[in-house]
Amino acid sequence: MTKHKSAKYQLGQVVRHRIYPFRGVVFDVDPTFSNTEEWWESIPEEIRPRKDQPYYHLLAENADTEYVAYVSEQNLLPDDTGAPVRHPQIDELFDEDDDGTYHVRYVDVH
């Protein structure tokens, strides 16, 4: 039986990367690494994260563009700026409260 660490960040939470200048909204979480071996090996060995931790799918942005990022928990920190995330898919997945908090948008399929 494999023991998985509980995810530190929640769906809709805004986080920032510990090293690189980008931030984003969590839209999915993998309990452990679930990407390709090629992707993992493309990360320089000296900064390559462990596989046995939660990995987060982010609607991410930096100063220049918006994209989807896949980031290990060890490389994330909460983003407490309160600034909105400008990613174009935010409105497809989340509702935003007046205080800037994102909540998963549930769609009734019936």
N, CA and C atoms as a LAMMPS dump frame, in Angstrom:
ITEM: TIMESTEP
0
ITEM: NUMBER OF ATOMS
330
ITEM: BOX BOUNDS ff ff ff
-5.0000000000000000e+02 5.0000000000000000e+02
-5.0000000000000000e+02 5.0000000000000000e+02
-5.0000000000000000e+02 5.0000000000000000e+02
ITEM: ATOMS id mol type element x y z
1 1 1 N 0.841 -1.19 0
2 1 2 C 0 0 0
3 1 3 C 0.882 1.248 0
4 2 1 N 0.629 2.159 -0.931
5 2 2 C 1.402 3.387 -1.035
6 2 3 C 0.714 4.486 -0.246
7 3 1 N 1.483 5.188 0.549
8 3 2 C 0.935 6.294 1.322
9 3 3 C 1.174 7.586 0.547
10 4 1 N 0.101 8.337 0.294
11 4 2 C 0.206 9.605 -0.418
12 4 3 C 0.074 10.749 0.573
13 5 1 N 0.863 11.758 0.369
14 5 2 C 0.789 12.974 1.161
15 5 3 C -0.457 13.753 0.727
16 6 1 N -1.151 14.346 1.677
17 6 2 C -2.304 15.178 1.349
18 6 3 C -1.846 16.445 0.637
19 7 1 N -2.625 16.87 -0.315
20 7 2 C -2.294 18.084 -1.059
21 7 3 C -2.388 19.305 -0.146
22 8 1 N -1.392 20.141 -0.234
23 8 2 C -1.312 21.354 0.584
24 8 3 C -2.199 22.461 0.01
25 9 1 N -2.326 22.492 -1.318
26 9 2 C -3.091 23.544 -1.99
27 9 3 C -4.378 22.967 -2.556
28 10 1 N -5.393 23.806 -2.647
29 10 2 C -6.737 23.389 -3.039
30 10 3 C -7.094 23.903 -4.434
31 11 1 N -8.086 23.261 -5.044
32 11 2 C -8.605 23.749 -6.32
33 11 3 C -9.079 25.187 -6.136
34 12 1 N -8.702 26.04 -7.069
35 12 2 C -9.086 27.445 -7.012
36 12 3 C -8.109 28.33 -6.261
37 13 1 N -7.13 27.736 -5.585
38 13 2 C -6.159 28.54 -4.839
39 13 3 C -5.127 29.137 -5.786
40 14 1 N -4.758 30.382 -5.538
41 14 2 C -3.731 31.052 -6.328
42 14 3 C -2.383 30.798 -5.646
43 15 1 N -1.439 30.322 -6.444
44 15 2 C -0.101 29.988 -5.947
45 15 3 C 0.94 30.62 -6.865
46 16 1 N 2.171 30.653 -6.373
47 16 2 C 3.275 31.155 -7.196
48 16 3 C 4.421 30.167 -7.107
49 17 1 N 5.271 30.184 -8.132
50 17 2 C 6.42 29.291 -8.145
51 17 3 C 7.492 29.832 -7.214
52 18 1 N 8.131 28.944 -6.499
53 18 2 C 9.165 29.307 -5.529
54 18 3 C 10.405 29.909 -6.198
55 19 1 N 10.728 29.463 -7.432
56 19 2 C 11.956 29.888 -8.108
57 19 3 C 11.672 30.798 -9.299
58 20 1 N 10.752 30.367 -10.151
59 20 2 C 10.493 31.077 -11.407
60 20 3 C 9.36 32.088 -11.252
61 21 1 N 9.406 33.179 -12.035
62 21 2 C 8.415 34.259 -11.875
63 21 3 C 7.087 33.976 -12.579
64 22 1 N 6.327 33.027 -12.046
65 22 2 C 4.971 32.828 -12.546
66 22 3 C 4.06 32.419 -11.41
67 23 1 N 2.777 32.605 -11.653
68 23 2 C 1.742 32.268 -10.676
69 23 3 C 0.57 31.672 -11.416
70 24 1 N -0.38 31.091 -10.685
71 24 2 C -1.539 30.516 -11.345
72 24 3 C -2.566 29.999 -10.369
73 25 1 N -3.663 29.521 -10.931
74 25 2 C -4.766 28.961 -10.159
75 25 3 C -4.73 27.443 -10.304
76 26 1 N -4.808 26.737 -9.182
77 26 2 C -4.82 25.273 -9.19
78 26 3 C -6.14 24.795 -9.779
79 27 1 N -6.071 23.951 -10.855
80 27 2 C -7.302 23.387 -11.4
81 27 3 C -7.346 21.864 -11.337
82 28 1 N -6.244 21.224 -10.951
83 28 2 C -6.231 19.78 -10.764
84 28 3 C -5.003 19.422 -9.939
85 29 1 N -5.072 18.268 -9.258
86 29 2 C -3.96 17.811 -8.42
87 29 3 C -3.753 16.322 -8.654
88 30 1 N -2.512 15.931 -8.865
89 30 2 C -2.128 14.518 -8.912
90 30 3 C -1.476 14.187 -7.576
91 31 1 N -1.835 13.06 -6.936
92 31 2 C -1.247 12.728 -5.631
93 31 3 C 0.263 12.519 -5.688
94 32 1 N 0.76 12.075 -6.84
95 32 2 C 2.198 11.947 -7.086
96 32 3 C 2.433 12.288 -8.55
97 33 1 N 3.68 12.352 -8.947
98 33 2 C 4.048 12.685 -10.319
99 33 3 C 3.288 11.811 -11.32
100 34 1 N 2.701 12.45 -12.327
101 34 2 C 1.929 11.713 -13.321
102 34 3 C 2.09 12.342 -14.703
103 35 1 N 3.323 12.648 -15.044
104 35 2 C 3.636 13.187 -16.358
105 35 3 C 4.614 12.208 -17.012
106 36 1 N 5.185 12.56 -18.146
107 36 2 C 6.084 11.636 -18.829
108 36 3 C 7.476 11.653 -18.202
109 37 1 N 8.17 10.554 -18.36
110 37 2 C 9.549 10.463 -17.887
111 37 3 C 10.419 11.483 -18.633
112 38 1 N 10.128 11.681 -19.902
113 38 2 C 10.87 12.653 -20.705
114 38 3 C 10.73 14.061 -20.115
115 39 1 N 9.506 14.415 -19.709
116 39 2 C 9.268 15.727 -19.101
117 39 3 C 10.097 15.869 -17.83
118 40 1 N 10.056 14.854 -16.978
119 40 2 C 10.763 14.899 -15.697
120 40 3 C 12.269 15.01 -15.916
121 41 1 N 12.802 14.236 -16.845
122 41 2 C 14.24 14.254 -17.112
123 41 3 C 14.705 15.537 -17.797
124 42 1 N 13.789 16.297 -18.367
125 42 2 C 14.156 17.566 -19.002
126 42 3 C 14.48 18.644 -17.967
127 43 1 N 14.107 18.407 -16.719
128 43 2 C 14.412 19.345 -15.638
129 43 3 C 15.856 19.1 -15.196
130 44 1 N 16.664 20.151 -15.095
131 44 2 C 18.048 19.95 -14.662
132 44 3 C 18.108 19.174 -13.334
133 45 1 N 18.99 18.197 -13.28
134 45 2 C 19.047 17.28 -12.134
135 45 3 C 19.192 18.004 -10.8
136 46 1 N 19.961 19.087 -10.781
137 46 2 C 20.189 19.787 -9.516
138 46 3 C 18.944 20.475 -8.955
139 47 1 N 17.922 20.682 -9.787
140 47 2 C 16.672 21.274 -9.285
141 47 3 C 15.46 20.372 -9.539
142 48 1 N 15.693 19.143 -9.987
143 48 2 C 14.607 18.21 -10.297
144 48 3 C 13.858 17.839 -9.011
145 49 1 N 12.536 18.028 -8.991
146 49 2 C 11.768 17.709 -7.783
147 49 3 C 11.552 16.204 -7.608
148 50 1 N 11.255 15.812 -6.386
149 50 2 C 10.912 14.418 -6.095
150 50 3 C 9.583 14.065 -6.776
151 51 1 N 9.399 12.788 -7.066
152 51 2 C 8.147 12.323 -7.688
153 51 3 C 7.082 11.985 -6.656
154 52 1 N 7.486 11.729 -5.41
155 52 2 C 6.563 11.23 -4.381
156 52 3 C 5.887 12.354 -3.594
157 53 1 N 5.325 13.294 -4.305
158 53 2 C 4.63 14.418 -3.687
159 53 3 C 3.518 14.86 -4.626
160 54 1 N 2.56 15.636 -4.131
161 54 2 C 1.519 16.135 -5.038
162 54 3 C 2.102 17.033 -6.13
163 55 1 N 1.505 16.928 -7.305
164 55 2 C 1.832 17.791 -8.446
165 55 3 C 0.553 18.508 -8.85
166 56 1 N 0.681 19.779 -9.179
167 56 2 C -0.463 20.641 -9.435
168 56 3 C -0.507 21.097 -10.891
169 57 1 N -1.715 21.084 -11.446
170 57 2 C -1.973 21.631 -12.773
171 57 3 C -2.461 23.061 -12.536
172 58 1 N -1.794 24.011 -13.162
173 58 2 C -2.12 25.417 -12.95
174 58 3 C -2.519 26.105 -14.244
175 59 1 N -3.518 26.973 -14.146
176 59 2 C -3.758 27.954 -15.201
177 59 3 C -2.796 29.075 -14.849
178 60 1 N -1.659 29.109 -15.541
179 60 2 C -0.534 29.933 -15.125
180 60 3 C -0.349 31.157 -16.009
181 61 1 N 0.395 32.113 -15.454
182 61 2 C 0.745 33.326 -16.187
183 61 3 C 2.085 33.847 -15.688
184 62 1 N 2.808 34.471 -16.61
185 62 2 C 3.99 35.24 -16.232
186 62 3 C 3.791 36.629 -16.829
187 63 1 N 4.821 37.43 -16.849
188 63 2 C 4.679 38.8 -17.351
189 63 3 C 4.298 38.857 -18.829
190 64 1 N 4.615 37.781 -19.577
191 64 2 C 4.436 37.814 -21.026
192 64 3 C 3.258 37.023 -21.576
193 65 1 N 2.867 35.934 -20.899
194 65 2 C 1.899 35.021 -21.515
195 65 3 C 1.14 34.215 -20.477
196 66 1 N 0.138 33.499 -20.954
197 66 2 C -0.64 32.581 -20.126
198 66 3 C -0.46 31.18 -20.686
199 67 1 N -0.46 30.171 -19.821
200 67 2 C -0.228 28.797 -20.238
201 67 3 C -0.667 27.855 -19.134
202 68 1 N -0.559 26.553 -19.369
203 68 2 C -0.842 25.548 -18.353
204 68 3 C 0.495 25.031 -17.839
205 69 1 N 0.646 24.974 -16.522
206 69 2 C 1.897 24.514 -15.906
207 69 3 C 1.621 23.283 -15.046
208 70 1 N 2.648 22.473 -14.864
209 70 2 C 2.603 21.268 -14.027
210 70 3 C 3.743 21.407 -13.025
211 71 1 N 3.414 21.566 -11.734
212 71 2 C 4.418 21.968 -10.756
213 71 3 C 4.33 21.107 -9.495
214 72 1 N 5.5 20.714 -8.984
215 72 2 C 5.561 19.953 -7.738
216 72 3 C 5.215 20.843 -6.552
217 73 1 N 4.664 20.218 -5.516
218 73 2 C 4.291 20.969 -4.324
219 73 3 C 5.484 21.697 -3.715
220 74 1 N 6.669 21.064 -3.723
221 74 2 C 7.845 21.683 -3.104
222 74 3 C 8.238 22.991 -3.776
223 75 1 N 7.765 23.225 -4.993
224 75 2 C 8.118 24.442 -5.722
225 75 3 C 7.021 25.493 -5.727
226 76 1 N 6.002 25.308 -4.895
227 76 2 C 4.911 26.281 -4.844
228 76 3 C 4.819 26.958 -3.487
229 77 1 N 4.338 28.187 -3.526
230 77 2 C 4.039 28.974 -2.33
231 77 3 C 2.682 29.635 -2.541
232 78 1 N 1.964 29.944 -1.469
233 78 2 C 0.701 30.672 -1.65
234 78 3 C 0.978 32.056 -2.258
235 79 1 N 0.085 32.507 -3.107
236 79 2 C 0.18 33.867 -3.65
237 79 3 C -0.873 34.69 -2.924
238 80 1 N -0.431 35.576 -2.086
239 80 2 C -1.355 36.363 -1.267
240 80 3 C -1.518 37.795 -1.759
241 81 1 N -1.161 38.044 -3.031
242 81 2 C -1.24 39.406 -3.551
243 81 3 C -2.689 39.872 -3.719
244 82 1 N -3.609 38.937 -3.931
245 82 2 C -4.995 39.313 -4.175
246 82 3 C -5.244 39.768 -5.603
247 83 1 N -4.209 39.808 -6.421
248 83 2 C -4.356 40.23 -7.81
249 83 3 C -5.057 39.133 -8.608
250 84 1 N -5.98 39.507 -9.504
251 84 2 C -6.654 38.486 -10.308
252 84 3 C -5.689 37.806 -11.27
253 85 1 N -5.997 36.575 -11.615
254 85 2 C -5.221 35.841 -12.614
255 85 3 C -5.897 36.088 -13.959
256 86 1 N -5.13 36.419 -14.976
257 86 2 C -5.716 36.833 -16.263
258 86 3 C -5.86 35.697 -17.267
259 87 1 N -5.556 34.467 -16.889
260 87 2 C -5.6 33.337 -17.83
261 87 3 C -6.975 33.273 -18.493
262 88 1 N -7.043 33.089 -19.825
263 88 2 C -8.333 33.112 -20.524
264 88 3 C -9.284 31.967 -20.168
265 89 1 N -8.789 30.876 -19.587
266 89 2 C -9.661 29.754 -19.243
267 89 3 C -10.237 29.831 -17.826
268 90 1 N -9.872 30.843 -17.071
269 90 2 C -10.364 30.987 -15.694
270 90 3 C -11.893 30.911 -15.668
271 91 1 N -12.555 31.671 -16.538
272 91 2 C -14.024 31.733 -16.52
273 91 3 C -14.687 30.428 -16.927
274 92 1 N -13.964 29.546 -17.635
275 92 2 C -14.521 28.252 -18.006
276 92 3 C -14.584 27.304 -16.809
277 93 1 N -13.641 27.44 -15.886
278 93 2 C -13.512 26.487 -14.79
279 93 3 C -13.923 27.025 -13.421
280 94 1 N -13.889 28.359 -13.263
281 94 2 C -14.091 28.94 -11.936
282 94 3 C -15.072 30.104 -11.952
283 95 1 N -15.732 30.285 -10.819
284 95 2 C -16.469 31.506 -10.522
285 95 3 C -15.59 32.288 -9.558
286 96 1 N -15.637 33.607 -9.656
287 96 2 C -14.812 34.441 -8.784
288 96 3 C -15.699 35.267 -7.868
289 97 1 N -15.437 35.198 -6.563
290 97 2 C -16.158 36.004 -5.586
291 97 3 C -15.697 37.452 -5.659
292 98 1 N -16.444 38.338 -5.013
293 98 2 C -16.079 39.751 -4.972
294 98 3 C -14.711 39.973 -4.342
295 99 1 N -14.305 39.065 -3.441
296 99 2 C -12.998 39.217 -2.777
297 99 3 C -11.852 38.601 -3.576
298 100 1 N -12.145 38.088 -4.798
299 100 2 C -11.108 37.523 -5.649
300 100 3 C -10.845 36.049 -5.45
301 101 1 N -11.645 35.381 -4.618
302 101 2 C -11.485 33.943 -4.388
303 101 3 C -12.116 33.169 -5.542
304 102 1 N -11.408 32.128 -6.017
305 102 2 C -11.906 31.3 -7.116
306 102 3 C -12.552 30.035 -6.571
307 103 1 N -13.72 29.686 -7.122
308 103 2 C -14.441 28.468 -6.752
309 103 3 C -14.724 27.672 -8.021
310 104 1 N -14.546 26.368 -7.938
311 104 2 C -14.793 25.511 -9.097
312 104 3 C -16.222 25.705 -9.569
313 105 1 N -16.36 25.903 -10.86
314 105 2 C -17.685 26.06 -11.466
315 105 3 C -18.227 24.67 -11.775
316 106 1 N -19.324 24.324 -11.161
317 106 2 C -19.947 23.019 -11.402
318 106 3 C -21.025 23.195 -12.447
319 107 1 N -21.013 22.31 -13.415
320 107 2 C -21.969 22.371 -14.508
321 107 3 C -22.975 21.242 -14.356
322 108 1 N -24.248 21.588 -14.407
323 108 2 C -25.298 20.572 -14.331
324 108 3 C -25.423 19.924 -15.707
325 109 1 N -25.198 18.62 -15.777
326 109 2 C -25.222 17.912 -17.057
327 109 3 C -26.599 17.369 -17.389
328 110 1 N -27.594 17.634 -16.59
329 110 2 C -28.954 17.139 -16.862
330 110 3 C -29.818 18.173 -17.472
